[in-house]
Amino acid sequence: MKYITLILITLIFSCGGASPKEDPIKAANVEFSGGNYEDALGEFLAAIPTHGAVALSGAGWCELRLADYSSANTHFTQAAADSLPDAYAGWAFVAWALEDFQNAVNRADVVFRHAPVFTFSLDQTIGKNDLILLQALCYYELENYPMTVAKIQILENSFGTGLQNRFSPPQTECRTHSRRPDPLSNSGLEQEPWFVRVFGSGVSCRLSTVHV
């Protein structure tokens, strides 16, 4: 009987009776939520062999917050096959930062197809409306003013329907993330908090104003 008890104790510890090592994704998520993006990035990168697209998406978001858009683009690209809404949302924001405006629009559309009421799992202040606003800004960069207005009207019905023919010509004034003036100046939408929520508190960007 003594030997049976010893065998059972051995099996319990060998099969996980002892405290298992913390899930690396859970640890990375905690670091990300605390704003420790470099530490979170290390955790996500280490978890890629075992957690695949989820870890790649997390790494991409860390790099987005660290303004390493090239690396973020690489990791989101690698995660793309799994069509994770979190990954495609991050990939859309990175495309905008890299001035790849049409792909930013397309990737946001992928998010809407898979998660019509999207909320980013690691930061629930970021959601569907941020992607709609992203699309509005991208359409403006692409000089598709009717779609710019249409997207803004989803967020604010009172935004004037005739404005698409009265936008000022695009200007080339350098800013942190955009080269054009702010198409939202005649709406009640605030753009600077959008930058801060998506790209992190280190970003300070206010686009020049469009008067129409």
C-alpha positions as CSV (number, residue, x, y, z in Angstrom):
1,M,0.0,0.0,0.0
2,K,2.9,2.3,0.8
3,Y,4.3,1.8,-2.7
4,I,1.0,2.6,-4.3
5,T,0.7,5.8,-2.3
6,L,4.2,6.8,-3.4
7,I,3.4,6.1,-7.0
8,L,0.3,8.2,-6.8
9,I,2.1,11.2,-5.3
10,T,4.8,10.9,-8.0
11,L,2.1,10.9,-10.7
12,I,0.3,13.9,-9.2
13,F,3.5,16.1,-9.2
14,S,4.6,14.9,-12.6
15,C,1.2,15.6,-14.2
16,G,0.9,19.1,-12.8
17,G,0.1,18.8,-9.1
18,A,2.8,21.4,-8.5
19,S,2.1,25.0,-9.5
20,P,2.5,25.2,-13.2
21,K,4.5,28.0,-14.9
22,E,2.4,31.0,-15.6
23,D,0.8,31.1,-19.0
24,P,3.1,33.4,-21.1
25,I,0.2,35.0,-22.9
26,K,-1.5,35.9,-19.6
27,A,1.7,37.3,-18.3
28,A,2.2,39.3,-21.5
29,N,-1.4,40.6,-21.3
30,V,-0.8,41.9,-17.8
31,E,2.3,43.7,-18.8
32,F,0.6,45.2,-21.8
33,S,-2.4,46.4,-19.7
34,G,0.1,48.0,-17.3
35,G,1.8,49.9,-20.2
36,N,5.0,47.9,-19.9
37,Y,5.2,47.4,-23.7
38,E,8.8,46.3,-23.9
39,D,8.3,43.6,-21.2
40,A,5.1,42.5,-22.8
41,L,6.8,42.3,-26.2
42,G,9.4,40.0,-24.8
43,E,6.7,37.7,-23.4
44,F,4.8,37.7,-26.6
45,L,7.8,37.0,-28.7
46,A,8.8,34.1,-26.5
47,A,5.3,32.7,-26.8
48,I,5.1,32.7,-30.6
49,P,6.3,29.0,-31.0
50,T,3.5,27.8,-28.8
51,H,0.7,30.4,-29.2
52,G,1.1,31.4,-32.8
53,A,-1.2,34.2,-34.2
54,V,-2.3,35.3,-30.7
55,A,1.3,35.9,-29.7
56,L,2.1,37.5,-33.1
57,S,-0.8,39.9,-32.7
58,G,0.3,40.8,-29.2
59,A,3.8,41.5,-30.3
60,G,2.5,43.6,-33.1
61,W,0.4,45.7,-30.8
62,C,3.4,46.2,-28.4
63,E,5.5,47.4,-31.4
64,L,2.7,49.7,-32.5
65,R,2.7,51.3,-29.0
66,L,6.5,51.5,-29.2
67,A,6.3,53.2,-32.6
68,D,8.2,50.4,-34.3
69,Y,5.7,50.2,-37.2
70,S,7.9,48.2,-39.5
71,S,8.3,45.3,-37.0
72,A,4.6,45.6,-36.1
73,N,3.7,45.3,-39.7
74,T,5.8,42.1,-40.0
75,H,4.2,40.4,-37.0
76,F,0.6,41.4,-38.1
77,T,1.4,40.1,-41.6
78,Q,2.5,36.8,-40.1
79,A,-0.7,36.6,-38.0
80,A,-3.0,37.4,-40.9
81,A,-3.9,33.9,-42.0
82,D,-5.8,33.4,-38.7
83,S,-8.0,36.5,-39.4
84,L,-7.9,37.5,-35.7
85,P,-9.9,40.8,-35.3
86,D,-7.3,42.1,-32.8
87,A,-4.5,41.5,-35.3
88,Y,-6.3,43.0,-38.3
89,A,-7.3,46.1,-36.2
90,G,-3.6,46.6,-35.3
91,W,-2.6,46.0,-38.8
92,A,-5.0,48.6,-40.0
93,F,-3.6,51.2,-37.6
94,V,-0.1,50.4,-38.6
95,A,-1.0,50.7,-42.3
96,W,-2.3,54.2,-41.6
97,A,0.9,55.1,-39.7
98,L,2.9,53.8,-42.7
99,E,0.7,55.9,-45.1
100,D,-0.7,52.7,-46.7
101,F,-4.2,54.2,-46.6
102,Q,-6.1,51.8,-48.9
103,N,-4.9,48.7,-47.0
104,A,-5.8,50.4,-43.7
105,V,-9.4,50.7,-45.0
106,N,-9.4,47.1,-46.3
107,R,-8.1,45.7,-43.0
108,A,-10.6,47.5,-41.0
109,D,-13.3,46.0,-43.2
110,V,-11.9,42.5,-42.3
111,V,-12.4,43.3,-38.7
112,F,-16.0,44.4,-39.2
113,R,-16.7,41.1,-41.1
114,H,-15.4,39.0,-38.3
115,A,-16.4,41.2,-35.3
116,P,-19.1,43.8,-36.3
117,V,-19.0,45.2,-32.8
118,F,-15.3,45.1,-32.3
119,T,-13.5,45.8,-29.0
120,F,-9.8,45.3,-28.6
121,S,-9.3,42.5,-26.1
122,L,-6.2,44.1,-24.5
123,D,-7.5,47.7,-24.3
124,Q,-11.3,48.0,-24.3
125,T,-11.1,51.8,-24.8
126,I,-10.3,50.9,-28.5
127,G,-13.2,49.6,-30.6
128,K,-15.3,49.7,-33.7
129,N,-15.7,53.5,-33.7
130,D,-11.9,54.0,-33.8
131,L,-11.7,51.9,-36.9
132,I,-14.6,53.8,-38.5
133,L,-12.7,57.0,-37.7
134,L,-9.5,55.5,-39.1
135,Q,-11.4,54.8,-42.3
136,A,-12.7,58.3,-42.5
137,L,-9.1,59.7,-42.2
138,C,-7.8,57.3,-44.8
139,Y,-10.5,58.1,-47.3
140,Y,-9.6,61.8,-46.8
141,E,-6.0,61.0,-47.5
142,L,-7.2,59.1,-50.6
143,E,-9.2,62.2,-51.6
144,N,-12.4,60.2,-51.5
145,Y,-14.5,62.9,-49.8
146,P,-17.9,61.3,-50.1
147,M,-16.7,58.2,-48.2
148,T,-14.9,60.5,-45.7
149,V,-18.2,62.2,-44.9
150,A,-20.2,58.9,-44.9
151,K,-17.9,57.4,-42.3
152,I,-17.9,60.5,-40.1
153,Q,-21.7,60.5,-40.3
154,I,-21.8,57.0,-38.9
155,L,-20.2,58.6,-35.8
156,E,-22.0,61.9,-35.9
157,N,-25.2,62.3,-37.8
158,S,-25.1,66.0,-37.8
159,F,-21.9,66.2,-39.9
160,G,-22.9,68.2,-43.1
161,T,-23.7,66.2,-46.1
162,G,-22.4,68.8,-48.5
163,L,-18.9,69.1,-47.2
164,Q,-17.3,66.5,-49.5
165,N,-17.3,69.1,-52.3
166,R,-15.8,71.9,-50.0
167,F,-12.8,70.2,-48.4
168,S,-9.7,72.3,-48.7
169,P,-7.0,70.8,-51.0
170,P,-4.7,68.4,-49.1
171,Q,-1.7,70.2,-47.6
172,T,1.8,68.8,-47.0
173,E,2.4,69.9,-43.4
174,C,4.4,67.3,-41.5
175,R,2.9,65.7,-38.4
176,T,3.6,62.6,-36.3
177,H,1.3,60.4,-38.2
178,S,-0.3,62.3,-41.1
179,R,0.6,64.7,-43.8
180,R,-2.8,66.2,-44.3
181,P,-5.1,68.6,-42.4
182,D,-7.9,67.4,-40.1
183,P,-11.1,66.5,-41.8
184,L,-12.8,66.3,-38.5
185,S,-12.5,69.9,-37.6
186,N,-16.2,70.6,-38.4
187,S,-17.5,67.6,-36.5
188,G,-17.7,67.2,-32.7
189,L,-15.1,64.4,-32.9
190,E,-11.8,64.8,-31.1
191,Q,-8.8,63.4,-32.9
192,E,-6.0,63.8,-30.4
193,P,-7.5,61.3,-27.9
194,W,-7.9,58.8,-30.7
195,F,-4.1,59.0,-31.3
196,V,-3.4,58.6,-27.6
197,R,-5.7,55.7,-27.1
198,V,-4.5,53.7,-30.1
199,F,-0.8,54.7,-30.4
200,G,-0.1,55.3,-26.7
201,S,0.4,58.2,-24.4
202,G,3.8,59.0,-25.9
203,V,2.2,60.3,-29.1
204,S,1.3,64.0,-29.1
205,C,-0.2,64.9,-32.4
206,R,-2.7,67.5,-33.4
207,L,-3.4,67.9,-37.1
208,S,-3.8,71.3,-38.7
209,T,-7.3,72.6,-39.0
210,V,-9.4,72.5,-42.2
211,H,-11.7,75.5,-42.7
212,V,-14.6,74.7,-45.0
